[in-house]
C-alpha cells in the first residue's frame, strides 16, 4: 500500500487511509513493534508507514 507521507499521526491514517483506530491501537501496543512511537510528553502516536506496512505483512502471514 502507498501512503501519502513517510511519518503520519494516528488520526491521519484513520482519515486518509481508512484504517480503524482500534486496529492501529492493537498494533501500537504489541510487544516488540517498531512502527509506532510517542514523543516524550506528547499524546499523539506517530507511525513510520514503511515499518507499518512490514508489520501488517507479518500479521497477515500468521
mmCIF file as Biopython writes it, N, C-alpha, C and O atoms, coordinates in Angstrom:
data_model
#
loop_
_atom_site.group_PDB
_atom_site.id
_atom_site.type_symbol
_atom_site.label_atom_id
_atom_site.label_alt_id
_atom_site.label_comp_id
_atom_site.label_asym_id
_atom_site.label_entity_id
_atom_site.label_seq_id
_atom_site.pdbx_PDB_ins_code
_atom_site.Cartn_x
_atom_site.Cartn_y
_atom_site.Cartn_z
_atom_site.occupancy
_atom_site.B_iso_or_equiv
_atom_site.auth_seq_id
_atom_site.auth_asym_id
_atom_site.pdbx_PDB_model_num
ATOM 1   N N  . UNK A ? 1  ? 0.846  -1.182  0.000  1.0 0.0 1  A 1 
ATOM 2   C CA . UNK A ? 1  ? 0.000  0.000   0.000  1.0 0.0 1  A 1 
ATOM 3   C C  . UNK A ? 1  ? 0.888  1.241   0.000  1.0 0.0 1  A 1 
ATOM 4   O O  . UNK A ? 1  ? 1.915  1.272   0.677  1.0 0.0 1  A 1 
ATOM 5   N N  . UNK A ? 2  ? 0.501  2.237   -0.740 1.0 0.0 2  A 1 
ATOM 6   C CA . UNK A ? 2  ? 1.234  3.507   -0.790 1.0 0.0 2  A 1 
ATOM 7   C C  . UNK A ? 2  ? 0.592  4.482   0.199  1.0 0.0 2  A 1 
ATOM 8   O O  . UNK A ? 2  ? -0.627 4.645   0.230  1.0 0.0 2  A 1 
ATOM 9   N N  . UNK A ? 3  ? 1.425  5.115   0.990  1.0 0.0 3  A 1 
ATOM 10  C CA . UNK A ? 3  ? 0.951  6.082   1.975  1.0 0.0 3  A 1 
ATOM 11  C C  . UNK A ? 3  ? 1.316  7.493   1.518  1.0 0.0 3  A 1 
ATOM 12  O O  . UNK A ? 3  ? 2.317  7.668   0.824  1.0 0.0 3  A 1 
ATOM 13  N N  . UNK A ? 4  ? 0.528  8.498   1.890  1.0 0.0 4  A 1 
ATOM 14  C CA . UNK A ? 4  ? 0.806  9.867   1.471  1.0 0.0 4  A 1 
ATOM 15  C C  . UNK A ? 4  ? 2.130  10.425  1.998  1.0 0.0 4  A 1 
ATOM 16  O O  . UNK A ? 4  ? 2.792  11.201  1.308  1.0 0.0 4  A 1 
ATOM 17  N N  . UNK A ? 5  ? 2.523  10.031  3.222  1.0 0.0 5  A 1 
ATOM 18  C CA . UNK A ? 5  ? 3.759  10.534  3.828  1.0 0.0 5  A 1 
ATOM 19  C C  . UNK A ? 5  ? 4.480  9.404   4.544  1.0 0.0 5  A 1 
ATOM 20  O O  . UNK A ? 5  ? 3.881  8.376   4.858  1.0 0.0 5  A 1 
ATOM 21  N N  . UNK A ? 6  ? 5.769  9.598   4.802  1.0 0.0 6  A 1 
ATOM 22  C CA . UNK A ? 6  ? 6.565  8.581   5.491  1.0 0.0 6  A 1 
ATOM 23  C C  . UNK A ? 6  ? 6.203  8.493   6.972  1.0 0.0 6  A 1 
ATOM 24  O O  . UNK A ? 6  ? 6.153  7.397   7.531  1.0 0.0 6  A 1 
ATOM 25  N N  . UNK A ? 7  ? 5.952  9.625   7.604  1.0 0.0 7  A 1 
ATOM 26  C CA . UNK A ? 7  ? 5.562  9.655   9.017  1.0 0.0 7  A 1 
ATOM 27  C C  . UNK A ? 7  ? 4.162  10.258  9.105  1.0 0.0 7  A 1 
ATOM 28  O O  . UNK A ? 7  ? 3.910  11.338  8.570  1.0 0.0 7  A 1 
ATOM 29  N N  . UNK A ? 8  ? 3.253  9.554   9.784  1.0 0.0 8  A 1 
ATOM 30  C CA . UNK A ? 8  ? 1.878  10.033  9.902  1.0 0.0 8  A 1 
ATOM 31  C C  . UNK A ? 8  ? 1.378  9.828   11.326 1.0 0.0 8  A 1 
ATOM 32  O O  . UNK A ? 8  ? 1.845  8.936   12.033 1.0 0.0 8  A 1 
ATOM 33  N N  . UNK A ? 9  ? 0.432  10.654  11.738 1.0 0.0 9  A 1 
ATOM 34  C CA . UNK A ? 9  ? -0.220 10.501  13.033 1.0 0.0 9  A 1 
ATOM 35  C C  . UNK A ? 9  ? -1.373 9.509   12.892 1.0 0.0 9  A 1 
ATOM 36  O O  . UNK A ? 9  ? -1.826 9.227   11.783 1.0 0.0 9  A 1 
ATOM 37  N N  . UNK A ? 10 ? -1.839 8.989   14.010 1.0 0.0 10 A 1 
ATOM 38  C CA . UNK A ? 10 ? -2.941 8.031   14.017 1.0 0.0 10 A 1 
ATOM 39  C C  . UNK A ? 10 ? -4.176 8.614   13.337 1.0 0.0 10 A 1 
ATOM 40  O O  . UNK A ? 10 ? -4.803 7.948   12.514 1.0 0.0 10 A 1 
ATOM 41  N N  . UNK A ? 11 ? -4.525 9.839   13.673 1.0 0.0 11 A 1 
ATOM 42  C CA . UNK A ? 11 ? -5.726 10.455  13.104 1.0 0.0 11 A 1 
ATOM 43  C C  . UNK A ? 11 ? -5.612 10.601  11.584 1.0 0.0 11 A 1 
ATOM 44  O O  . UNK A ? 11 ? -6.614 10.484  10.878 1.0 0.0 11 A 1 
ATOM 45  N N  . UNK A ? 12 ? -4.420 10.852  11.082 1.0 0.0 12 A 1 
ATOM 46  C CA . UNK A ? 12 ? -4.216 10.966  9.637  1.0 0.0 12 A 1 
ATOM 47  C C  . UNK A ? 12 ? -4.398 9.615   8.952  1.0 0.0 12 A 1 
ATOM 48  O O  . UNK A ? 12 ? -4.995 9.541   7.878  1.0 0.0 12 A 1 
ATOM 49  N N  . UNK A ? 13 ? -3.886 8.544   9.569  1.0 0.0 13 A 1 
ATOM 50  C CA . UNK A ? 13 ? -4.055 7.204   8.998  1.0 0.0 13 A 1 
ATOM 51  C C  . UNK A ? 13 ? -5.526 6.805   8.962  1.0 0.0 13 A 1 
ATOM 52  O O  . UNK A ? 13 ? -5.981 6.186   8.001  1.0 0.0 13 A 1 
ATOM 53  N N  . UNK A ? 14 ? -6.260 7.156   9.999  1.0 0.0 14 A 1 
ATOM 54  C CA . UNK A ? 14 ? -7.690 6.837   10.039 1.0 0.0 14 A 1 
ATOM 55  C C  . UNK A ? 14 ? -8.428 7.614   8.958  1.0 0.0 14 A 1 
ATOM 56  O O  . UNK A ? 14 ? -9.232 7.044   8.221  1.0 0.0 14 A 1 
ATOM 57  N N  . UNK A ? 15 ? -8.161 8.899   8.860  1.0 0.0 15 A 1 
ATOM 58  C CA . UNK A ? 15 ? -8.880 9.777   7.936  1.0 0.0 15 A 1 
ATOM 59  C C  . UNK A ? 15 ? -8.484 9.526   6.475  1.0 0.0 15 A 1 
ATOM 60  O O  . UNK A ? 15 ? -9.359 9.411   5.616  1.0 0.0 15 A 1 
ATOM 61  N N  . UNK A ? 16 ? -7.183 9.441   6.182  1.0 0.0 16 A 1 
ATOM 62  C CA . UNK A ? 16 ? -6.718 9.385   4.800  1.0 0.0 16 A 1 
ATOM 63  C C  . UNK A ? 16 ? -6.581 7.974   4.235  1.0 0.0 16 A 1 
ATOM 64  O O  . UNK A ? 16 ? -6.713 7.778   3.026  1.0 0.0 16 A 1 
ATOM 65  N N  . UNK A ? 17 ? -6.319 6.994   5.092  1.0 0.0 17 A 1 
ATOM 66  C CA . UNK A ? 17 ? -6.057 5.645   4.592  1.0 0.0 17 A 1 
ATOM 67  C C  . UNK A ? 17 ? -7.167 4.648   4.937  1.0 0.0 17 A 1 
ATOM 68  O O  . UNK A ? 17 ? -7.178 3.533   4.416  1.0 0.0 17 A 1 
ATOM 69  N N  . UNK A ? 18 ? -8.090 5.038   5.801  1.0 0.0 18 A 1 
ATOM 70  C CA . UNK A ? 18 ? -9.239 4.187   6.101  1.0 0.0 18 A 1 
ATOM 71  C C  . UNK A ? 18 ? -9.008 3.103   7.142  1.0 0.0 18 A 1 
ATOM 72  O O  . UNK A ? 18 ? -9.843 2.208   7.279  1.0 0.0 18 A 1 
ATOM 73  N N  . UNK A ? 19 ? -7.907 3.151   7.880  1.0 0.0 19 A 1 
ATOM 74  C CA . UNK A ? 19 ? -7.695 2.189   8.954  1.0 0.0 19 A 1 
ATOM 75  C C  . UNK A ? 19 ? -8.635 2.509   10.111 1.0 0.0 19 A 1 
ATOM 76  O O  . UNK A ? 19 ? -9.036 3.659   10.293 1.0 0.0 19 A 1 
ATOM 77  N N  . UNK A ? 20 ? -8.982 1.495   10.888 1.0 0.0 20 A 1 
ATOM 78  C CA . UNK A ? 20 ? -9.772 1.763   12.089 1.0 0.0 20 A 1 
ATOM 79  C C  . UNK A ? 20 ? -8.820 2.114   13.235 1.0 0.0 20 A 1 
ATOM 80  O O  . UNK A ? 20 ? -7.702 1.605   13.306 1.0 0.0 20 A 1 
ATOM 81  N N  . UNK A ? 21 ? -9.270 2.969   14.105 1.0 0.0 21 A 1 
ATOM 82  C CA . UNK A ? 21 ? -8.462 3.397   15.252 1.0 0.0 21 A 1 
ATOM 83  C C  . UNK A ? 21 ? -8.154 2.196   16.146 1.0 0.0 21 A 1 
ATOM 84  O O  . UNK A ? 21 ? -7.047 2.091   16.674 1.0 0.0 21 A 1 
ATOM 85  N N  . UNK A ? 22 ? -9.114 1.293   16.319 1.0 0.0 22 A 1 
ATOM 86  C CA . UNK A ? 22 ? -8.918 0.111   17.165 1.0 0.0 22 A 1 
ATOM 87  C C  . UNK A ? 22 ? -7.789 -0.775  16.626 1.0 0.0 22 A 1 
ATOM 88  O O  . UNK A ? 22 ? -6.954 -1.258  17.390 1.0 0.0 22 A 1 
ATOM 89  N N  . UNK A ? 23 ? -7.772 -0.983  15.306 1.0 0.0 23 A 1 
ATOM 90  C CA . UNK A ? 23 ? -6.728 -1.801  14.676 1.0 0.0 23 A 1 
ATOM 91  C C  . UNK A ? 23 ? -5.348 -1.181  14.898 1.0 0.0 23 A 1 
ATOM 92  O O  . UNK A ? 23 ? -4.397 -1.886  15.237 1.0 0.0 23 A 1 
ATOM 93  N N  . UNK A ? 24 ? -5.238 0.130   14.709 1.0 0.0 24 A 1 
ATOM 94  C CA . UNK A ? 24 ? -3.951 0.805   14.904 1.0 0.0 24 A 1 
ATOM 95  C C  . UNK A ? 24 ? -3.500 0.738   16.359 1.0 0.0 24 A 1 
ATOM 96  O O  . UNK A ? 24 ? -2.310 0.567   16.627 1.0 0.0 24 A 1 
ATOM 97  N N  . UNK A ? 25 ? -4.426 0.869   17.296 1.0 0.0 25 A 1 
ATOM 98  C CA . UNK A ? 25 ? -4.069 0.798   18.715 1.0 0.0 25 A 1 
ATOM 99  C C  . UNK A ? 25 ? -3.597 -0.610  19.088 1.0 0.0 25 A 1 
ATOM 100 O O  . UNK A ? 25 ? -2.713 -0.761  19.931 1.0 0.0 25 A 1 
ATOM 101 N N  . UNK A ? 26 ? -4.181 -1.642  18.468 1.0 0.0 26 A 1 
ATOM 102 C CA . UNK A ? 26 ? -3.724 -3.010  18.716 1.0 0.0 26 A 1 
ATOM 103 C C  . UNK A ? 26 ? -2.277 -3.176  18.263 1.0 0.0 26 A 1 
ATOM 104 O O  . UNK A ? 26 ? -1.475 -3.794  18.962 1.0 0.0 26 A 1 
ATOM 105 N N  . UNK A ? 27 ? -1.942 -2.630  17.105 1.0 0.0 27 A 1 
ATOM 106 C CA . UNK A ? 27 ? -0.566 -2.715  16.608 1.0 0.0 27 A 1 
ATOM 107 C C  . UNK A ? 27 ? 0.366  -1.899  17.499 1.0 0.0 27 A 1 
ATOM 108 O O  . UNK A ? 27 ? 1.461  -2.356  17.828 1.0 0.0 27 A 1 
ATOM 109 N N  . UNK A ? 28 ? -0.052 -0.704  17.891 1.0 0.0 28 A 1 
ATOM 110 C CA . UNK A ? 28 ? 0.800  0.178   18.694 1.0 0.0 28 A 1 
ATOM 111 C C  . UNK A ? 28 ? 1.146  -0.431  20.050 1.0 0.0 28 A 1 
ATOM 112 O O  . UNK A ? 28 ? 2.208  -0.137  20.599 1.0 0.0 28 A 1 
ATOM 113 N N  . UNK A ? 29 ? 0.273  -1.270  20.598 1.0 0.0 29 A 1 
ATOM 114 C CA . UNK A ? 29 ? 0.503  -1.837  21.920 1.0 0.0 29 A 1 
ATOM 115 C C  . UNK A ? 29 ? 1.042  -3.264  21.887 1.0 0.0 29 A 1 
ATOM 116 O O  . UNK A ? 29 ? 1.119  -3.917  22.927 1.0 0.0 29 A 1 
ATOM 117 N N  . UNK A ? 30 ? 1.419  -3.760  20.697 1.0 0.0 30 A 1 
ATOM 118 C CA . UNK A ? 30 ? 2.036  -5.083  20.591 1.0 0.0 30 A 1 
ATOM 119 C C  . UNK A ? 30 ? 3.473  -5.021  21.115 1.0 0.0 30 A 1 
ATOM 120 O O  . UNK A ? 30 ? 4.174  -4.025  20.930 1.0 0.0 30 A 1 
ATOM 121 N N  . UNK A ? 31 ? 3.891  -6.092  21.765 1.0 0.0 31 A 1 
ATOM 122 C CA . UNK A ? 31 ? 5.276  -6.172  22.228 1.0 0.0 31 A 1 
ATOM 123 C C  . UNK A ? 31 ? 6.212  -6.288  21.030 1.0 0.0 31 A 1 
ATOM 124 O O  . UNK A ? 31 ? 5.971  -7.085  20.124 1.0 0.0 31 A 1 
ATOM 125 N N  . UNK A ? 32 ? 7.277  -5.494  21.027 1.0 0.0 32 A 1 
ATOM 126 C CA . UNK A ? 32 ? 8.298  -5.596  20.007 1.0 0.0 32 A 1 
ATOM 127 C C  . UNK A ? 32 ? 8.029  -4.847  18.721 1.0 0.0 32 A 1 
ATOM 128 O O  . UNK A ? 32 ? 8.847  -4.908  17.803 1.0 0.0 32 A 1 
ATOM 129 N N  . UNK A ? 33 ? 6.921  -4.147  18.618 1.0 0.0 33 A 1 
ATOM 130 C CA . UNK A ? 33 ? 6.653  -3.409  17.379 1.0 0.0 33 A 1 
ATOM 131 C C  . UNK A ? 33 ? 7.589  -2.207  17.282 1.0 0.0 33 A 1 
ATOM 132 O O  . UNK A ? 33 ? 7.988  -1.637  18.298 1.0 0.0 33 A 1 
ATOM 133 N N  . UNK A ? 34 ? 7.931  -1.829  16.055 1.0 0.0 34 A 1 
ATOM 134 C CA . UNK A ? 34 ? 8.871  -0.737  15.829 1.0 0.0 34 A 1 
ATOM 135 C C  . UNK A ? 34 ? 8.286  0.359   14.947 1.0 0.0 34 A 1 
ATOM 136 O O  . UNK A ? 34 ? 9.007  1.274   14.548 1.0 0.0 34 A 1 
ATOM 137 N N  . UNK A ? 35 ? 6.998  0.288   14.636 1.0 0.0 35 A 1 
ATOM 138 C CA . UNK A ? 35 ? 6.422  1.229   13.679 1.0 0.0 35 A 1 
ATOM 139 C C  . UNK A ? 35 ? 5.707  2.406   14.330 1.0 0.0 35 A 1 
ATOM 140 O O  . UNK A ? 35 ? 5.453  3.404   13.656 1.0 0.0 35 A 1 
ATOM 141 N N  . UNK A ? 36 ? 5.376  2.327   15.610 1.0 0.0 36 A 1 
ATOM 142 C CA . UNK A ? 36 ? 4.638  3.399   16.278 1.0 0.0 36 A 1 
ATOM 143 C C  . UNK A ? 36 ? 5.444  3.926   17.458 1.0 0.0 36 A 1 
ATOM 144 O O  . UNK A ? 36 ? 6.073  3.162   18.191 1.0 0.0 36 A 1 
ATOM 145 N N  . UNK A ? 37 ? 5.414  5.243   17.628 1.0 0.0 37 A 1 
ATOM 146 C CA . UNK A ? 37 ? 6.140  5.859   18.741 1.0 0.0 37 A 1 
ATOM 147 C C  . UNK A ? 37 ? 5.411  7.113   19.183 1.0 0.0 37 A 1 
ATOM 148 O O  . UNK A ? 37 ? 4.715  7.766   18.406 1.0 0.0 37 A 1 
ATOM 149 N N  . UNK A ? 38 ? 5.591  7.424   20.439 1.0 0.0 38 A 1 
ATOM 150 C CA . UNK A ? 38 ? 5.020  8.627   21.019 1.0 0.0 38 A 1 
ATOM 151 C C  . UNK A ? 38 ? 6.173  9.529   21.440 1.0 0.0 38 A 1 
ATOM 152 O O  . UNK A ? 38 ? 7.122  9.066   22.073 1.0 0.0 38 A 1 
ATOM 153 N N  . UNK A ? 39 ? 6.101  10.794  21.101 1.0 0.0 39 A 1 
ATOM 154 C CA . UNK A ? 39 ? 7.137  11.737  21.526 1.0 0.0 39 A 1 
ATOM 155 C C  . UNK A ? 39 ? 7.030  11.974  23.027 1.0 0.0 39 A 1 
ATOM 156 O O  . UNK A ? 39 ? 5.930  11.923  23.577 1.0 0.0 39 A 1 
ATOM 157 N N  . UNK A ? 40 ? 8.145  12.231  23.699 1.0 0.0 40 A 1 
ATOM 158 C CA . UNK A ? 40 ? 8.102  12.468  25.143 1.0 0.0 40 A 1 
ATOM 159 C C  . UNK A ? 40 ? 7.168  13.627  25.481 1.0 0.0 40 A 1 
ATOM 160 O O  . UNK A ? 40 ? 7.287  14.721  24.930 1.0 0.0 40 A 1 
ATOM 161 N N  . UNK A ? 41 ? 6.243  13.367  26.390 1.0 0.0 41 A 1 
ATOM 162 C CA . UNK A ? 41 ? 5.308  14.389  26.823 1.0 0.0 41 A 1 
ATOM 163 C C  . UNK A ? 41 ? 4.148  14.612  25.880 1.0 0.0 41 A 1 
ATOM 164 O O  . UNK A ? 41 ? 3.317  15.484  26.131 1.0 0.0 41 A 1 
ATOM 165 N N  . UNK A ? 42 ? 4.066  13.855  24.812 1.0 0.0 42 A 1 
ATOM 166 C CA . UNK A ? 42 ? 3.003  14.042  23.824 1.0 0.0 42 A 1 
ATOM 167 C C  . UNK A ? 42 ? 1.917  12.988  23.940 1.0 0.0 42 A 1 
ATOM 168 O O  . UNK A ? 42 ? 2.099  11.950  24.577 1.0 0.0 42 A 1 
ATOM 169 N N  . UNK A ? 43 ? 0.791  13.272  23.314 1.0 0.0 43 A 1 
ATOM 170 C CA . UNK A ? 43 ? -0.326 12.333  23.336 1.0 0.0 43 A 1 
ATOM 171 C C  . UNK A ? 43 ? -0.451 11.584  22.015 1.0 0.0 43 A 1 
ATOM 172 O O  . UNK A ? 43 ? -0.894 10.436  22.000 1.0 0.0 43 A 1 
ATOM 173 N N  . UNK A ? 44 ? -0.069 12.212  20.909 1.0 0.0 44 A 1 
ATOM 174 C CA . UNK A ? 44 ? -0.247 11.619  19.586 1.0 0.0 44 A 1 
ATOM 175 C C  . UNK A ? 44 ? 0.770  10.503  19.350 1.0 0.0 44 A 1 
ATOM 176 O O  . UNK A ? 44 ? 1.916  10.573  19.793 1.0 0.0 44 A 1 
ATOM 177 N N  . UNK A ? 45 ? 0.316  9.483   18.644 1.0 0.0 45 A 1 
ATOM 178 C CA . UNK A ? 45 ? 1.202  8.392   18.243 1.0 0.0 45 A 1 
ATOM 179 C C  . UNK A ? 45 ? 1.587  8.649   16.794 1.0 0.0 45 A 1 
ATOM 180 O O  . UNK A ? 45 ? 0.727  8.886   15.946 1.0 0.0 45 A 1 
ATOM 181 N N  . UNK A ? 46 ? 2.881  8.600   16.519 1.0 0.0 46 A 1 
ATOM 182 C CA . UNK A ? 46 ? 3.407  8.806   15.170 1.0 0.0 46 A 1 
ATOM 183 C C  . UNK A ? 46 ? 3.809  7.460   14.597 1.0 0.0 46 A 1 
ATOM 184 O O  . UNK A ? 46 ? 4.381  6.621   15.294 1.0 0.0 46 A 1 
ATOM 185 N N  . UNK A ? 47 ? 3.505  7.260   13.316 1.0 0.0 47 A 1 
ATOM 186 C CA . UNK A ? 47 ? 3.720  5.985   12.649 1.0 0.0 47 A 1 
ATOM 187 C C  . UNK A ? 47 ? 4.716  6.128   11.519 1.0 0.0 47 A 1 
ATOM 188 O O  . UNK A ? 47 ? 4.619  7.054   10.714 1.0 0.0 47 A 1 
ATOM 189 N N  . UNK A ? 48 ? 5.681  5.211   11.453 1.0 0.0 48 A 1 
ATOM 190 C CA . UNK A ? 48 ? 6.567  5.089   10.298 1.0 0.0 48 A 1 
ATOM 191 C C  . UNK A ? 48 ? 5.826  4.174   9.330  1.0 0.0 48 A 1 
ATOM 192 O O  . UNK A ? 48 ? 5.686  2.980   9.598  1.0 0.0 48 A 1 
ATOM 193 N N  . UNK A ? 49 ? 5.356  4.706   8.221  1.0 0.0 49 A 1 
ATOM 194 C CA . UNK A ? 49 ? 4.466  3.959   7.340  1.0 0.0 49 A 1 
ATOM 195 C C  . UNK A ? 49 ? 5.154  2.788   6.639  1.0 0.0 49 A 1 
ATOM 196 O O  . UNK A ? 49 ? 4.499  1.792   6.331  1.0 0.0 49 A 1 
ATOM 197 N N  . UNK A ? 50 ? 6.454  2.884   6.383  1.0 0.0 50 A 1 
ATOM 198 C CA . UNK A ? 50 ? 7.169  1.751   5.784  1.0 0.0 50 A 1 
ATOM 199 C C  . UNK A ? 50 ? 7.183  0.570   6.750  1.0 0.0 50 A 1 
ATOM 200 O O  . UNK A ? 50 ? 6.916  -0.566  6.359  1.0 0.0 50 A 1 
ATOM 201 N N  . UNK A ? 51 ? 7.496  0.848   8.009  1.0 0.0 51 A 1 
ATOM 202 C CA . UNK A ? 51 ? 7.535  -0.208  9.018  1.0 0.0 51 A 1 
ATOM 203 C C  . UNK A ? 51 ? 6.128  -0.725  9.322  1.0 0.0 51 A 1 
ATOM 204 O O  . UNK A ? 51 ? 5.958  -1.904  9.632  1.0 0.0 51 A 1 
ATOM 205 N N  . UNK A ? 52 ? 5.127  0.140   9.237  1.0 0.0 52 A 1 
ATOM 206 C CA . UNK A ? 52 ? 3.743  -0.292  9.438  1.0 0.0 52 A 1 
ATOM 207 C C  . UNK A ? 52 ? 3.346  -1.301  8.370  1.0 0.0 52 A 1 
ATOM 208 O O  . UNK A ? 52 ? 2.700  -2.303  8.676  1.0 0.0 52 A 1 
ATOM 209 N N  . UNK A ? 53 ? 3.723  -1.048  7.125  1.0 0.0 53 A 1 
ATOM 210 C CA . UNK A ? 53 ? 3.430  -1.991  6.045  1.0 0.0 53 A 1 
ATOM 211 C C  . UNK A ? 53 ? 4.067  -3.349  6.286  1.0 0.0 53 A 1 
ATOM 212 O O  . UNK A ? 53 ? 3.436  -4.382  6.062  1.0 0.0 53 A 1 
ATOM 213 N N  . UNK A ? 54 ? 5.315  -3.356  6.741  1.0 0.0 54 A 1 
ATOM 214 C CA . UNK A ? 54 ? 6.006  -4.611  7.040  1.0 0.0 54 A 1 
ATOM 215 C C  . UNK A ? 54 ? 5.341  -5.332  8.206  1.0 0.0 54 A 1 
ATOM 216 O O  . UNK A ? 54 ? 5.213  -6.556  8.183  1.0 0.0 54 A 1 
ATOM 217 N N  . UNK A ? 55 ? 4.915  -4.587  9.225  1.0 0.0 55 A 1 
ATOM 218 C CA . UNK A ? 55 ? 4.254  -5.176  10.392 1.0 0.0 55 A 1 
ATOM 219 C C  . UNK A ? 55 ? 2.930  -5.821  9.973  1.0 0.0 55 A 1 
ATOM 220 O O  . UNK A ? 55 ? 2.591  -6.903  10.451 1.0 0.0 55 A 1 
ATOM 221 N N  . UNK A ? 56 ? 2.193  -5.172  9.096  1.0 0.0 56 A 1 
ATOM 222 C CA . UNK A ? 56 ? 0.919  -5.727  8.644  1.0 0.0 56 A 1 
ATOM 223 C C  . UNK A ? 56 ? 1.139  -6.983  7.801  1.0 0.0 56 A 1 
ATOM 224 O O  . UNK A ? 56 ? 0.322  -7.903  7.846  1.0 0.0 56 A 1 
ATOM 225 N N  . UNK A ? 57 ? 2.241  -7.036  7.026  1.0 0.0 57 A 1 
ATOM 226 C CA . UNK A ? 57 ? 2.557  -8.250  6.280  1.0 0.0 57 A 1 
ATOM 227 C C  . UNK A ? 57 ? 2.868  -9.408  7.223  1.0 0.0 57 A 1 
ATOM 228 O O  . UNK A ? 57 ? 2.455  -10.540 6.972  1.0 0.0 57 A 1 
ATOM 229 N N  . UNK A ? 58 ? 3.601  -9.130  8.314  1.0 0.0 58 A 1 
ATOM 230 C CA . UNK A ? 58 ? 3.900  -10.154 9.297  1.0 0.0 58 A 1 
ATOM 231 C C  . UNK A ? 58 ? 2.623  -10.688 9.926  1.0 0.0 58 A 1 
ATOM 232 O O  . UNK A ? 58 ? 2.472  -11.894 10.124 1.0 0.0 58 A 1 
ATOM 233 N N  . UNK A ? 59 ? 1.699  -9.776  10.241 1.0 0.0 59 A 1 
ATOM 234 C CA . UNK A ? 59 ? 0.437  -10.181 10.874 1.0 0.0 59 A 1 
ATOM 235 C C  . UNK A ? 59 ? -0.400 -11.021 9.916  1.0 0.0 59 A 1 
ATOM 236 O O  . UNK A ? 59 ? -1.082 -11.948 10.353 1.0 0.0 59 A 1 
ATOM 237 N N  . UNK A ? 60 ? -0.365 -10.722 8.635  1.0 0.0 60 A 1 
ATOM 238 C CA . UNK A ? 60 ? -1.143 -11.464 7.652  1.0 0.0 60 A 1 
ATOM 239 C C  . UNK A ? 60 ? -0.575 -12.867 7.442  1.0 0.0 60 A 1 
ATOM 240 O O  . UNK A ? 60 ? -1.321 -13.794 7.128  1.0 0.0 60 A 1 
ATOM 241 N N  . UNK A ? 61 ? 0.732  -13.029 7.612  1.0 0.0 61 A 1 
ATOM 242 C CA . UNK A ? 61 ? 1.379  -14.326 7.404  1.0 0.0 61 A 1 
ATOM 243 C C  . UNK A ? 61 ? 1.107  -15.295 8.539  1.0 0.0 61 A 1 
ATOM 244 O O  . UNK A ? 61 ? 1.259  -16.502 8.356  1.0 0.0 61 A 1 
ATOM 245 N N  . UNK A ? 62 ? 0.713  -14.811 9.691  1.0 0.0 62 A 1 
ATOM 246 C CA . UNK A ? 62 ? 0.471  -15.695 10.850 1.0 0.0 62 A 1 
ATOM 247 C C  . UNK A ? 62 ? -0.728 -16.541 10.660 1.0 0.0 62 A 1 
ATOM 248 O O  . UNK A ? 62 ? -1.068 -17.335 11.537 1.0 0.0 62 A 1 
#
